[in-house]
Amino acid sequence: MIADIISAALIAIGAILVLLSAIGLLKLPDIYMRMSATTKSATLGVGSILLGTAIVFWDIGIMSRGLIIISFLFLTAPVAAHMIGRAAYINKVPLWENSIVDELNKNVEDNEHVKQ
Amino acid sequence: MITDMVITYFAMPVLAISFALIFIRIARGPGLEDRVVGLDVLTSVGIAFFAVYSVFTKNSTFLDVGIILGLVSFLGTVAFSYYLERRGR
């Protein structure tokens, strides 16, 4: 009974976080802000839903499978977001017009990985 | 059971609305990078939907789909961003 309530709460919280990340992906004005919304909130929401799923089944094989998906997602989501952001910055995707500072602006031309 | 009610009446409709919003961004996105971000998030929400669906049908085989989907999503995103970096020159 208590495990039922805990898993229901985890799944509901995860669904709300995924919806928030989808709204942020649609409404934010800039690709970098959109990536900030999706890569944090969607990863946490999917992790919460998978944890709720693992608690529902309560079997050692299925729980380990869910935890494997969670750890893999938490390892790969920052790497993928970093690579998309770097590709966007190298291709000169514009920032939002109300942005105050662009800290990479001096350094990106001197970077040897960009130059080659 | 309260989990089945939450999944049927709350989690599945909310995830479906999220799918619709992400598809709007993929269709509208001004550059190719926005569409790659949209595809990345779309596969993440797909993993969540398969997990919820495995609880809905009491069948744990659908969790394996999540493992494979996460792997393919990461490889696809890295390949797309590598291609985008090399495209300009």
N, CA and C atoms of all chains as a GROMACS GRO file, in nm:
protein
  615
    1MET      N    1   0.083  -0.121   0.000
    1MET     CA    2   0.000   0.000   0.000
    1MET      C    3   0.086   0.126   0.000
    2ILE      N    4   0.187   0.126   0.092
    2ILE     CA    5   0.274   0.244   0.098
    2ILE      C    6   0.360   0.253  -0.028
    3ALA      N    7   0.408   0.136  -0.075
    3ALA     CA    8   0.487   0.135  -0.199
    3ALA      C    9   0.402   0.183  -0.316
    4ASP      N   10   0.273   0.149  -0.313
    4ASP     CA   11   0.182   0.194  -0.418
    4ASP      C   12   0.171   0.347  -0.420
    5ILE      N   13   0.154   0.406  -0.301
    5ILE     CA   14   0.142   0.552  -0.295
    5ILE      C   15   0.272   0.619  -0.337
    6ILE      N   16   0.386   0.561  -0.293
    6ILE     CA   17   0.516   0.623  -0.327
    6ILE      C   18   0.539   0.619  -0.479
    7SER      N   19   0.508   0.503  -0.540
    7SER     CA   20   0.532   0.494  -0.684
    7SER      C   21   0.436   0.585  -0.761
    8ALA      N   22   0.311   0.597  -0.714
    8ALA     CA   23   0.217   0.687  -0.782
    8ALA      C   24   0.266   0.831  -0.774
    9ALA      N   25   0.318   0.871  -0.655
    9ALA     CA   26   0.368   1.007  -0.641
    9ALA      C   27   0.489   1.032  -0.729
   10LEU      N   28   0.580   0.933  -0.737
   10LEU     CA   29   0.699   0.950  -0.821
   10LEU      C   30   0.662   0.963  -0.967
   11ILE      N   31   0.566   0.881  -1.012
   11ILE     CA   32   0.527   0.887  -1.154
   11ILE      C   33   0.458   1.020  -1.184
   12ALA      N   34   0.375   1.070  -1.090
   12ALA     CA   35   0.307   1.197  -1.114
   12ALA      C   36   0.406   1.312  -1.118
   13ILE      N   37   0.505   1.311  -1.025
   13ILE     CA   38   0.605   1.418  -1.024
   13ILE      C   39   0.688   1.415  -1.153
   14GLY      N   40   0.723   1.294  -1.198
   14GLY     CA   41   0.800   1.283  -1.321
   14GLY      C   42   0.723   1.332  -1.442
   15ALA      N   43   0.593   1.302  -1.446
   15ALA     CA   44   0.512   1.349  -1.559
   15ALA      C   45   0.503   1.501  -1.559
   16ILE      N   46   0.490   1.561  -1.440
   16ILE     CA   47   0.484   1.708  -1.433
   16ILE      C   48   0.616   1.769  -1.480
   17LEU      N   49   0.730   1.707  -1.439
   17LEU     CA   50   0.860   1.762  -1.481
   17LEU      C   51   0.879   1.752  -1.632
   18VAL      N   52   0.834   1.639  -1.690
   18VAL     CA   53   0.846   1.624  -1.836
   18VAL      C   54   0.760   1.727  -1.909
   19LEU      N   55   0.640   1.753  -1.855
   19LEU     CA   56   0.554   1.855  -1.917
   19LEU      C   57   0.617   1.993  -1.907
   20LEU      N   58   0.681   2.023  -1.791
   20LEU     CA   59   0.748   2.153  -1.776
   20LEU      C   60   0.861   2.168  -1.876
   21SER      N   61   0.937   2.059  -1.898
   21SER     CA   62   1.046   2.070  -1.994
   21SER      C   63   0.994   2.086  -2.136
   22ALA      N   64   0.879   2.024  -2.168
   22ALA     CA   65   0.823   2.041  -2.302
   22ALA      C   66   0.773   2.184  -2.321
   23ILE      N   67   0.712   2.243  -2.216
   23ILE     CA   68   0.667   2.382  -2.226
   23ILE      C   69   0.787   2.476  -2.241
   24GLY      N   70   0.896   2.446  -2.166
   24GLY     CA   71   1.015   2.528  -2.179
   24GLY      C   72   1.078   2.518  -2.317
   25LEU      N   73   1.075   2.396  -2.375
   25LEU     CA   74   1.127   2.379  -2.510
   25LEU      C   75   1.047   2.458  -2.610
   26LEU      N   76   0.918   2.475  -2.585
   26LEU     CA   77   0.835   2.548  -2.681
   26LEU      C   78   0.843   2.698  -2.661
   27LYS      N   79   0.854   2.746  -2.535
   27LYS     CA   80   0.833   2.887  -2.510
   27LYS      C   81   0.960   2.970  -2.494
   28LEU      N   82   1.075   2.908  -2.462
   28LEU     CA   83   1.194   2.989  -2.436
   28LEU      C   84   1.251   3.045  -2.567
   29PRO      N   85   1.317   3.161  -2.564
   29PRO     CA   86   1.348   3.231  -2.688
   29PRO      C   87   1.477   3.190  -2.758
   30ASP      N   88   1.559   3.103  -2.700
   30ASP     CA   89   1.696   3.087  -2.746
   30ASP      C   90   1.731   2.939  -2.741
   31ILE      N   91   1.819   2.892  -2.829
   31ILE     CA   92   1.848   2.747  -2.828
   31ILE      C   93   1.922   2.708  -2.701
   32TYR      N   94   2.004   2.798  -2.647
   32TYR     CA   95   2.080   2.762  -2.526
   32TYR      C   96   1.987   2.754  -2.405
   33MET      N   97   1.890   2.846  -2.396
   33MET     CA   98   1.792   2.838  -2.288
   33MET      C   99   1.705   2.715  -2.303
   34ARG      N  100   1.669   2.681  -2.428
   34ARG     CA  101   1.588   2.561  -2.450
   34ARG      C  102   1.663   2.436  -2.406
   35MET      N  103   1.794   2.432  -2.435
   35MET     CA  104   1.871   2.315  -2.391
   35MET      C  105   1.882   2.311  -2.240
   36SER      N  106   1.893   2.430  -2.177
   36SER     CA  107   1.895   2.432  -2.030
   36SER      C  108   1.766   2.378  -1.972
   37ALA      N  109   1.651   2.409  -2.037
   37ALA     CA  110   1.524   2.356  -1.987
   37ALA      C  111   1.516   2.205  -2.006
   38THR      N  112   1.554   2.157  -2.126
   38THR     CA  113   1.527   2.016  -2.155
   38THR      C  114   1.626   1.924  -2.086
   39THR      N  115   1.755   1.961  -2.083
   39THR     CA  116   1.851   1.863  -2.036
   39THR      C  117   1.846   1.844  -1.886
   40LYS      N  118   1.793   1.940  -1.812
   40LYS     CA  119   1.781   1.920  -1.667
   40LYS      C  120   1.647   1.859  -1.632
   41SER      N  121   1.540   1.927  -1.674
   41SER     CA  122   1.408   1.889  -1.625
   41SER      C  123   1.361   1.756  -1.684
   42ALA      N  124   1.389   1.734  -1.813
   42ALA     CA  125   1.343   1.609  -1.874
   42ALA      C  126   1.420   1.489  -1.818
   43THR      N  127   1.550   1.506  -1.793
   43THR     CA  128   1.628   1.395  -1.737
   43THR      C  129   1.580   1.359  -1.598
   44LEU      N  130   1.555   1.462  -1.515
   44LEU     CA  131   1.505   1.434  -1.379
   44LEU      C  132   1.367   1.371  -1.383
   45GLY      N  133   1.281   1.417  -1.475
   45GLY     CA  134   1.147   1.361  -1.483
   45GLY      C  135   1.146   1.216  -1.527
   46VAL      N  136   1.228   1.185  -1.628
   46VAL     CA  137   1.236   1.046  -1.675
   46VAL      C  138   1.296   0.956  -1.568
   47GLY      N  139   1.396   1.008  -1.494
   47GLY     CA  140   1.452   0.931  -1.384
   47GLY      C  141   1.351   0.904  -1.275
   48SER      N  142   1.267   1.002  -1.245
   48SER     CA  143   1.164   0.984  -1.142
   48SER      C  144   1.060   0.881  -1.187
   49ILE      N  145   1.021   0.886  -1.314
   49ILE     CA  146   0.923   0.789  -1.365
   49ILE      C  147   0.981   0.647  -1.362
   50LEU      N  148   1.109   0.634  -1.399
   50LEU     CA  149   1.170   0.500  -1.399
   50LEU      C  150   1.186   0.447  -1.257
   51LEU      N  151   1.215   0.537  -1.160
   51LEU     CA  152   1.224   0.493  -1.020
   51LEU      C  153   1.088   0.446  -0.970
   52GLY      N  154   0.982   0.518  -1.009
   52GLY     CA  155   0.847   0.473  -0.972
   52GLY      C  156   0.812   0.338  -1.034
   53THR      N  157   0.855   0.317  -1.159
   53THR     CA  158   0.832   0.188  -1.225
   53THR      C  159   0.906   0.075  -1.153
   54ALA      N  160   1.031   0.104  -1.113
   54ALA     CA  161   1.108   0.001  -1.041
   54ALA      C  162   1.044  -0.033  -0.908
   55ILE      N  163   0.984   0.066  -0.840
   55ILE     CA  164   0.918   0.038  -0.712
   55ILE      C  165   0.789  -0.040  -0.734
   56VAL      N  166   0.718  -0.015  -0.845
   56VAL     CA  167   0.595  -0.089  -0.872
   56VAL      C  168   0.623  -0.238  -0.887
   57PHE      N  169   0.724  -0.274  -0.967
   57PHE     CA  170   0.745  -0.417  -0.994
   57PHE      C  171   0.808  -0.488  -0.874
   58TRP      N  172   0.906  -0.425  -0.806
   58TRP     CA  173   0.967  -0.477  -0.685
   58TRP      C  174   1.024  -0.618  -0.706
   59ASP      N  175   1.100  -0.631  -0.815
   59ASP     CA  176   1.170  -0.757  -0.844
   59ASP      C  177   1.314  -0.720  -0.875
   60ILE      N  178   1.408  -0.802  -0.834
   60ILE     CA  179   1.547  -0.758  -0.839
   60ILE      C  180   1.595  -0.742  -0.983
   61GLY      N  181   1.549  -0.827  -1.076
   61GLY     CA  182   1.592  -0.813  -1.214
   61GLY      C  183   1.536  -0.689  -1.280
   62ILE      N  184   1.406  -0.663  -1.255
   62ILE     CA  185   1.342  -0.548  -1.318
   62ILE      C  186   1.393  -0.418  -1.256
   63MET      N  187   1.415  -0.418  -1.123
   63MET     CA  188   1.467  -0.298  -1.060
   63MET      C  189   1.607  -0.266  -1.110
   64SER      N  190   1.692  -0.369  -1.130
   64SER     CA  191   1.826  -0.341  -1.180
   64SER      C  192   1.820  -0.288  -1.323
   65ARG      N  193   1.723  -0.337  -1.400
   65ARG     CA  194   1.708  -0.284  -1.536
   65ARG      C  195   1.671  -0.135  -1.534
   66GLY      N  196   1.576  -0.100  -1.446
   66GLY     CA  197   1.539   0.041  -1.435
   66GLY      C  198   1.653   0.127  -1.387
   67LEU      N  199   1.731   0.077  -1.289
   67LEU     CA  200   1.843   0.158  -1.241
   67LEU      C  201   1.952   0.172  -1.346
   68ILE      N  202   1.968   0.068  -1.431
   68ILE     CA  203   2.064   0.079  -1.541
   68ILE      C  204   2.022   0.189  -1.638
   69ILE      N  205   1.892   0.194  -1.670
   69ILE     CA  206   1.846   0.301  -1.761
   69ILE      C  207   1.868   0.438  -1.697
   70ILE      N  208   1.840   0.451  -1.566
   70ILE     CA  209   1.858   0.581  -1.500
   70ILE      C  210   2.004   0.624  -1.504
   71SER      N  211   2.097   0.532  -1.470
   71SER     CA  212   2.238   0.570  -1.467
   71SER      C  213   2.289   0.603  -1.606
   72PHE      N  214   2.244   0.526  -1.707
   72PHE     CA  215   2.286   0.554  -1.843
   72PHE      C  216   2.236   0.690  -1.890
   73LEU      N  217   2.111   0.722  -1.854
   73LEU     CA  218   2.054   0.851  -1.894
   73LEU      C  219   2.128   0.966  -1.826
   74PHE      N  220   2.159   0.950  -1.695
   74PHE     CA  221   2.227   1.058  -1.624
   74PHE      C  222   2.372   1.073  -1.671
   75LEU      N  223   2.430   0.967  -1.727
   75LEU     CA  224   2.566   0.980  -1.779
   75LEU      C  225   2.567   1.044  -1.917
   76THR      N  226   2.471   1.012  -2.002
   76THR     CA  227   2.480   1.054  -2.141
   76THR      C  228   2.413   1.186  -2.170
   77ALA      N  229   2.315   1.229  -2.092
   77ALA     CA  230   2.243   1.353  -2.124
   77ALA      C  231   2.332   1.477  -2.120
   78PRO      N  232   2.421   1.495  -2.020
   78PRO     CA  233   2.508   1.614  -2.025
   78PRO      C  234   2.605   1.611  -2.141
   79VAL      N  235   2.656   1.493  -2.178
   79VAL     CA  236   2.751   1.486  -2.290
   79VAL      C  237   2.682   1.526  -2.420
   80ALA      N  238   2.562   1.474  -2.442
   80ALA     CA  239   2.489   1.506  -2.565
   80ALA      C  240   2.454   1.654  -2.569
   81ALA      N  241   2.411   1.711  -2.455
   81ALA     CA  242   2.376   1.853  -2.453
   81ALA      C  243   2.498   1.940  -2.477
   82HIS      N  244   2.613   1.899  -2.420
   82HIS     CA  245   2.736   1.974  -2.443
   82HIS      C  246   2.774   1.973  -2.590
   83MET      N  247   2.759   1.858  -2.656
   83MET     CA  248   2.800   1.853  -2.797
   83MET      C  249   2.707   1.933  -2.885
   84ILE      N  250   2.575   1.931  -2.856
   84ILE     CA  251   2.484   2.013  -2.937
   84ILE      C  252   2.511   2.161  -2.916
   85GLY      N  253   2.537   2.201  -2.790
   85GLY     CA  254   2.563   2.340  -2.762
   85GLY      C  255   2.690   2.389  -2.828
   86ARG      N  256   2.794   2.305  -2.830
   86ARG     CA  257   2.918   2.345  -2.895
   86ARG      C  258   2.900   2.357  -3.046
   87ALA      N  259   2.824   2.263  -3.104
   87ALA     CA  260   2.798   2.272  -3.248
   87ALA      C  261   2.719   2.397  -3.281
   88ALA      N  262   2.621   2.432  -3.196
   88ALA     CA  263   2.541   2.552  -3.220
   88ALA      C  264   2.626   2.676  -3.209
   89TYR      N  265   2.718   2.679  -3.110
   89TYR     CA  266   2.799   2.800  -3.095
   89TYR      C  267   2.900   2.813  -3.207
   90ILE      N  268   2.957   2.703  -3.253
   90ILE     CA  269   3.054   2.710  -3.364
   90ILE      C  270   2.984   2.754  -3.491
   91ASN      N  271   2.859   2.710  -3.512
   91ASN     CA  272   2.784   2.750  -3.631
   91ASN      C  273   2.721   2.887  -3.617
   92LYS      N  274   2.753   2.960  -3.507
   92LYS     CA  275   2.708   3.098  -3.486
   92LYS      C  276   2.556   3.112  -3.486
   93VAL      N  277   2.491   3.022  -3.411
   93VAL     CA  278   2.349   3.042  -3.384
   93VAL      C  279   2.336   3.161  -3.290
   94PRO      N  280   2.253   3.260  -3.323
   94PRO     CA  281   2.251   3.384  -3.243
   94PRO      C  282   2.192   3.364  -3.104
   95LEU      N  283   2.245   3.441  -3.008
   95LEU     CA  284   2.188   3.443  -2.874
   95LEU      C  285   2.061   3.528  -2.875
   96TRP      N  286   1.987   3.522  -2.765
   96TRP     CA  287   1.870   3.606  -2.748
   96TRP      C  288   1.914   3.753  -2.747
   97GLU      N  289   1.832   3.842  -2.804
   97GLU     CA  290   1.880   3.979  -2.820
   97GLU      C  291   1.892   4.053  -2.687
   98ASN      N  292   1.829   4.006  -2.582
   98ASN     CA  293   1.843   4.070  -2.451
   98ASN      C  294   1.951   4.006  -2.365
   99SER      N  295   2.034   3.919  -2.425
   99SER     CA  296   2.143   3.860  -2.349
   99SER      C  297   2.246   3.966  -2.316
  100ILE      N  298   2.308   3.954  -2.196
  100ILE     CA  299   2.395   4.061  -2.150
  100ILE      C  300   2.540   4.036  -2.190
  101VAL      N  301   2.589   3.913  -2.166
  101VAL     CA  302   2.731   3.888  -2.188
  101VAL      C  303   2.747   3.755  -2.263
  102ASP      N  304   2.848   3.750  -2.349
  102ASP     CA  305   2.883   3.627  -2.420
  102ASP      C  306   3.027   3.594  -2.383
  103GLU      N  307   3.043   3.506  -2.286
  103GLU     CA  308   3.176   3.488  -2.229
  103GLU      C  309   3.270   3.412  -2.322
  104LEU      N  310   3.216   3.340  -2.419
  104LEU     CA  311   3.303   3.264  -2.508
  104LEU      C  312   3.352   3.345  -2.626
  105ASN      N  313   3.308   3.471  -2.638
  105ASN     CA  314   3.326   3.544  -2.762
  105ASN      C  315   3.473   3.570  -2.793
  106LYS      N  316   3.555   3.598  -2.690
  106LYS     CA  317   3.697   3.621  -2.713
  106LYS      C  318   3.772   3.491  -2.737
  107ASN      N  319   3.727   3.384  -2.673
  107ASN     CA  320   3.811   3.265  -2.669
  107ASN      C  321   3.786   3.168  -2.782
  108VAL      N  322   3.671   3.177  -2.848
  108VAL     CA  323   3.636   3.068  -2.938
  108VAL      C  324   3.720   3.072  -3.065
  109GLU      N  325   3.774   3.187  -3.103
  109GLU     CA  326   3.855   3.192  -3.223
  109GLU      C  327   3.996   3.137  -3.198
  110ASP      N  328   4.044   3.147  -3.074
  110ASP     CA  329   4.178   3.100  -3.043
  110ASP      C  330   4.182   2.951  -3.010
  111ASN      N  331   4.066   2.890  -2.998
  111ASN     CA  332   4.063   2.750  -2.959
  111ASN      C  333   4.115   2.665  -3.075
  112GLU      N  334   4.207   2.577  -3.047
  112GLU     CA  335   4.270   2.502  -3.156
  112GLU      C  336   4.174   2.400  -3.216
  113HIS      N  337   4.076   2.356  -3.136
  113HIS     CA  338   3.981   2.259  -3.190
  113HIS      C  339   3.888   2.325  -3.293
  114VAL      N  340   3.860   2.455  -3.273
  114VAL     CA  341   3.777   2.526  -3.370
  114VAL      C  342   3.855   2.557  -3.495
  115LYS      N  343   3.984   2.588  -3.478
  115LYS     CA  344   4.062   2.637  -3.590
  115LYS      C  345   4.095   2.530  -3.694
  116GLN      N  346   4.105   2.407  -3.652
  116GLN     CA  347   4.162   2.307  -3.743
  116GLN      C  348   4.066   2.273  -3.855
  117MET      N  349  -0.615  -0.001  -0.766
  117MET     CA  350  -0.482   0.046  -0.725
  117MET      C  351  -0.464   0.192  -0.766
  118ILE      N  352  -0.397   0.266  -0.679
  118ILE     CA  353  -0.385   0.410  -0.704
  118ILE      C  354  -0.284   0.438  -0.816
  119THR      N  355  -0.185   0.348  -0.832
  119THR     CA  356  -0.086   0.370  -0.939
  119THR      C  357  -0.151   0.359  -1.076
  120ASP      N  358  -0.240   0.260  -1.093
  120ASP     CA  359  -0.306   0.245  -1.222
  120ASP      C  360  -0.393   0.366  -1.255
  121MET      N  361  -0.462   0.419  -1.151
  121MET     CA  362  -0.544   0.538  -1.176
  121MET      C  363  -0.459   0.658  -1.213
  122VAL      N  364  -0.346   0.676  -1.142
  122VAL     CA  365  -0.258   0.789  -1.174
  122VAL      C  366  -0.202   0.777  -1.315
  123ILE      N  367  -0.164   0.652  -1.352
  123ILE     CA  368  -0.108   0.634  -1.486
  123ILE      C  369  -0.214   0.658  -1.593
  124THR      N  370  -0.334   0.601  -1.573
  124THR     CA  371  -0.435   0.611  -1.678
  124THR      C  372  -0.488   0.753  -1.694
  125TYR      N  373  -0.514   0.820  -1.580
  125TYR     CA  374  -0.582   0.949  -1.591
  125TYR      C  375  -0.490   1.068  -1.581
  126PHE      N  376  -0.363   1.048  -1.543
  126PHE     CA  377  -0.275   1.164  -1.532
  126PHE      C  378  -0.147   1.150  -1.615
  127ALA      N  379  -0.070   1.041  -1.595
  127ALA     CA  380   0.063   1.036  -1.654
  127ALA      C  381   0.057   1.022  -1.805
  128MET      N  382  -0.030   0.934  -1.855
  128MET     CA  383  -0.035   0.915  -2.001
  128MET      C  384  -0.086   1.038  -2.076
  129PRO      N  385  -0.192   1.107  -2.032
  129PRO     CA  386  -0.230   1.230  -2.102
  129PRO      C  387  -0.125   1.339  -2.096
  130VAL      N  388  -0.058   1.352  -1.979
  130VAL     CA  389   0.045   1.456  -1.968
  130VAL      C  390   0.162   1.427  -2.061
  131LEU      N  391   0.201   1.299  -2.070
  131LEU     CA  392   0.310   1.264  -2.161
  131LEU      C  393   0.269   1.283  -2.306
  132ALA      N  394   0.141   1.260  -2.337
  132ALA     CA  395   0.094   1.281  -2.474
  132ALA      C  396   0.096   1.429  -2.510
  133ILE      N  397   0.058   1.516  -2.413
  133ILE     CA  398   0.066   1.661  -2.437
  133ILE      C  399   0.210   1.704  -2.458
  134SER      N  400   0.302   1.643  -2.380
  134SER     CA  401   0.444   1.675  -2.398
  134SER      C  402   0.492   1.635  -2.537
  135PHE      N  403   0.449   1.516  -2.584
  135PHE     CA  404   0.484   1.475  -2.720
  135PHE      C  405   0.436   1.578  -2.822
  136ALA      N  406   0.314   1.627  -2.804
  136ALA     CA  407   0.258   1.722  -2.900
  136ALA      C  408   0.338   1.852  -2.900
  137LEU      N  409   0.375   1.902  -2.779
  137LEU     CA  410   0.450   2.027  -2.772
  137LEU      C  411   0.588   2.013  -2.836
  138ILE      N  412   0.653   1.896  -2.811
  138ILE     CA  413   0.786   1.875  -2.870
  138ILE      C  414   0.776   1.864  -3.022
  139PHE      N  415   0.668   1.803  -3.072
  139PHE     CA  416   0.652   1.795  -3.217
  139PHE      C  417   0.630   1.933  -3.278
  140ILE      N  418   0.560   2.022  -3.205
  140ILE     CA  419   0.543   2.158  -3.255
  140ILE      C  420   0.679   2.227  -3.267
  141ARG      N  421   0.766   2.208  -3.166
  141ARG     CA  422   0.898   2.270  -3.171
  141ARG      C  423   0.981   2.211  -3.285
  142ILE      N  424   0.972   2.078  -3.307
  142ILE     CA  425   1.049   2.018  -3.416
  142ILE      C  426   1.002   2.071  -3.551
  143ALA      N  427   0.871   2.088  -3.567
  143ALA     CA  428   0.820   2.137  -3.695
  143ALA      C  429   0.854   2.283  -3.716
  144ARG      N  430   0.860   2.363  -3.606
  144ARG     CA  431   0.873   2.507  -3.621
  144ARG      C  432   1.016   2.557  -3.613
  145GLY      N  433   1.104   2.478  -3.544
  145GLY     CA  434   1.236   2.524  -3.504
  145GLY      C  435   1.315   2.594  -3.611
  146PRO      N  436   1.374   2.709  -3.581
  146PRO     CA  437   1.436   2.788  -3.687
  146PRO      C  438   1.560   2.723  -3.748
  147GLY      N  439   1.638   2.651  -3.669
  147GLY     CA  440   1.759   2.592  -3.724
  147GLY      C  441   1.759   2.441  -3.712
  148LEU      N  442   1.864   2.381  -3.765
  148LEU     CA  443   1.876   2.236  -3.755
  148LEU      C  444   1.909   2.194  -3.612
  149GLU      N  445   1.978   2.283  -3.535
  149GLU     CA  446   2.015   2.247  -3.399
  149GLU      C  447   1.893   2.233  -3.309
  150ASP      N  448   1.792   2.320  -3.331
  150ASP     CA  449   1.670   2.310  -3.251
  150ASP      C  450   1.600   2.177  -3.274
  151ARG      N  451   1.606   2.130  -3.399
  151ARG     CA  452   1.539   2.002  -3.428
  151ARG      C  453   1.615   1.886  -3.365
  152VAL      N  454   1.750   1.898  -3.359
  152VAL     CA  455   1.827   1.791  -3.293
  152VAL      C  456   1.796   1.786  -3.143
  153VAL      N  457   1.785   1.905  -3.081
  153VAL     CA  458   1.746   1.910  -2.939
  153VAL      C  459   1.608   1.849  -2.920
  154GLY      N  460   1.516   1.881  -3.012
  154GLY     CA  461   1.382   1.826  -3.003
  154GLY      C  462   1.380   1.674  -3.014
  155LEU      N  463   1.462   1.620  -3.104
  155LEU     CA  464   1.467   1.474  -3.118
  155LEU      C  465   1.525   1.409  -2.993
  156ASP      N  466   1.625   1.473  -2.931
  156ASP     CA  467   1.684   1.420  -2.808
  156ASP      C  468   1.580   1.412  -2.697
  157VAL      N  469   1.504   1.522  -2.680
  157VAL     CA  470   1.402   1.522  -2.576
  157VAL      C  471   1.290   1.424  -2.610
  158LEU      N  472   1.261   1.411  -2.740
  158LEU     CA  473   1.153   1.321  -2.782
  158LEU      C  474   1.184   1.176  -2.743
  159THR      N  475   1.310   1.134  -2.760
  159THR     CA  476   1.344   0.997  -2.721
  159THR      C  477   1.344   0.981  -2.569
  160SER      N  478   1.382   1.087  -2.495
  160SER     CA  479   1.374   1.078  -2.349
  160SER      C  480   1.230   1.059  -2.303
  161VAL      N  481   1.138   1.136  -2.361
  161VAL     CA  482   0.998   1.121  -2.325
  161VAL      C  483   0.945   0.985  -2.372
  162GLY      N  484   1.002   0.934  -2.482
  162GLY     CA  485   0.964   0.799  -2.526
  162GLY      C  486   1.004   0.693  -2.426
  163ILE      N  487   1.124   0.707  -2.365
  163ILE     CA  488   1.165   0.613  -2.260
  163ILE      C  489   1.066   0.618  -2.143
  164ALA      N  490   1.029   0.740  -2.103
  164ALA     CA  491   0.933   0.754  -1.993
  164ALA      C  492   0.799   0.692  -2.029
  165PHE      N  493   0.756   0.709  -2.154
  165PHE     CA  494   0.627   0.653  -2.195
  165PHE      C  495   0.631   0.501  -2.196
  166PHE      N  496   0.745   0.443  -2.238
  166PHE     CA  497   0.754   0.297  -2.237
  166PHE      C  498   0.755   0.243  -2.095
  167ALA      N  499   0.820   0.316  -2.001
  167ALA     CA  500   0.818   0.272  -1.861
  167ALA      C  501   0.676   0.274  -1.806
  168VAL      N  502   0.603   0.383  -1.834
  168VAL     CA  503   0.465   0.393  -1.787
  168VAL      C  504   0.377   0.285  -1.851
  169TYR      N  505   0.405   0.256  -1.979
  169TYR     CA  506   0.325   0.156  -2.049
  169TYR      C  507   0.354   0.015  -1.996
  170SER      N  508   0.479  -0.009  -1.952
  170SER     CA  509   0.508  -0.140  -1.894
  170SER      C  510   0.437  -0.158  -1.761
  171VAL      N  511   0.416  -0.051  -1.685
  171VAL     CA  512   0.335  -0.064  -1.564
  171VAL      C  513   0.188  -0.084  -1.601
  172PHE      N  514   0.145  -0.016  -1.707
  172PHE     CA  515   0.004  -0.021  -1.748
  172PHE      C  516  -0.035  -0.161  -1.792
  173THR      N  517   0.056  -0.232  -1.861
  173THR     CA  518   0.023  -0.366  -1.910
  173THR      C  519   0.078  -0.477  -1.821
  174LYS      N  520   0.142  -0.443  -1.709
  174LYS     CA  521   0.202  -0.541  -1.616
  174LYS      C  522   0.303  -0.631  -1.687
  175ASN      N  523   0.375  -0.578  -1.784
  175ASN     CA  524   0.464  -0.658  -1.867
  175ASN      C  525   0.600  -0.587  -1.868
  176SER      N  526   0.700  -0.647  -1.803
  176SER     CA  527   0.825  -0.575  -1.783
  176SER      C  528   0.917  -0.581  -1.904
  177THR      N  529   0.874  -0.647  -2.012
  177THR     CA  530   0.961  -0.656  -2.130
  177THR      C  531   0.980  -0.521  -2.197
  178PHE      N  532   0.883  -0.428  -2.176
  178PHE     CA  533   0.892  -0.298  -2.241
  178PHE      C  534   1.007  -0.214  -2.186
  179LEU      N  535   1.063  -0.251  -2.069
  179LEU     CA  536   1.176  -0.173  -2.017
  179LEU      C  537   1.300  -0.193  -2.102
  180ASP      N  538   1.312  -0.310  -2.169
  180ASP     CA  539   1.427  -0.330  -2.258
  180ASP      C  540   1.425  -0.233  -2.375
  181VAL      N  541   1.304  -0.198  -2.420
  181VAL     CA  542   1.291  -0.098  -2.526
  181VAL      C  543   1.351   0.035  -2.480
  182GLY      N  544   1.335   0.067  -2.350
  182GLY     CA  545   1.393   0.190  -2.297
  182GLY      C  546   1.543   0.189  -2.302
  183ILE      N  547   1.605   0.075  -2.268
  183ILE     CA  548   1.752   0.066  -2.275
  183ILE      C  549   1.801   0.092  -2.417
  184ILE      N  550   1.741   0.022  -2.514
  184ILE     CA  551   1.785   0.037  -2.653
  184ILE      C  552   1.759   0.178  -2.704
  185LEU      N  553   1.645   0.236  -2.663
  185LEU     CA  554   1.610   0.371  -2.710
  185LEU      C  555   1.708   0.474  -2.656
  186GLY      N  556   1.750   0.459  -2.528
  186GLY     CA  557   1.850   0.550  -2.473
  186GLY      C  558   1.982   0.541  -2.546
  187LEU      N  559   2.024   0.418  -2.577
  187LEU     CA  560   2.152   0.398  -2.649
  187LEU      C  561   2.148   0.463  -2.787
  188VAL      N  562   2.041   0.435  -2.862
  188VAL     CA  563   2.031   0.488  -2.998
  188VAL      C  564   2.017   0.640  -2.996
  189SER      N  565   1.947   0.693  -2.895
  189SER     CA  566   1.930   0.838  -2.884
  189SER      C  567   2.064   0.907  -2.862
  190PHE      N  568   2.145   0.851  -2.770
  190PHE     CA  569   2.275   0.913  -2.744
  190PHE      C  570   2.365   0.909  -2.868
  191LEU      N  571   2.370   0.793  -2.934
  191LEU     CA  572   2.455   0.782  -3.052
  191LEU      C  573   2.408   0.876  -3.162
  192GLY      N  574   2.276   0.884  -3.182
  192GLY     CA  575   2.223   0.972  -3.285
  192GLY      C  576   2.251   1.117  -3.258
  193THR      N  577   2.238   1.159  -3.132
  193THR     CA  578   2.264   1.298  -3.099
  193THR      C  579   2.410   1.334  -3.120
  194VAL      N  580   2.500   1.244  -3.076
  194VAL     CA  581   2.643   1.272  -3.094
  194VAL      C  582   2.679   1.276  -3.242
  195ALA      N  583   2.623   1.185  -3.321
  195ALA     CA  584   2.652   1.185  -3.465
  195ALA      C  585   2.599   1.311  -3.533
  196PHE      N  586   2.478   1.354  -3.495
  196PHE     CA  587   2.421   1.474  -3.554
  196PHE      C  588   2.504   1.597  -3.519
  197SER      N  589   2.549   1.608  -3.394
  197SER     CA  590   2.624   1.728  -3.356
  197SER      C  591   2.762   1.728  -3.420
  198TYR      N  592   2.821   1.610  -3.437
  198TYR     CA  593   2.950   1.603  -3.508
  198TYR      C  594   2.934   1.649  -3.652
  199TYR      N  595   2.826   1.606  -3.715
  199TYR     CA  596   2.798   1.649  -3.853
  199TYR      C  597   2.772   1.799  -3.859
  200LEU      N  598   2.702   1.854  -3.758
  200LEU     CA  599   2.675   1.997  -3.760
  200LEU      C  600   2.801   2.079  -3.740
  201GLU      N  601   2.896   2.028  -3.659
  201GLU     CA  602   3.021   2.101  -3.642
  201GLU      C  603   3.100   2.104  -3.772
  202ARG      N  604   3.099   1.994  -3.847
  202ARG     CA  605   3.179   1.987  -3.968
  202ARG      C  606   3.112   2.051  -4.088
  203ARG      N  607   2.985   2.092  -4.072
  203ARG     CA  608   2.911   2.133  -4.190
  203ARG      C  609   2.960   2.267  -4.245
  204GLY      N  610   3.002   2.358  -4.155
  204GLY     CA  611   3.027   2.495  -4.198
  204GLY      C  612   3.153   2.514  -4.280
  205ARG      N  613   3.243   2.412  -4.277
  205ARG     CA  614   3.370   2.438  -4.349
  205ARG      C  615   3.402   2.331  -4.449
   0.00000   0.00000   0.00000
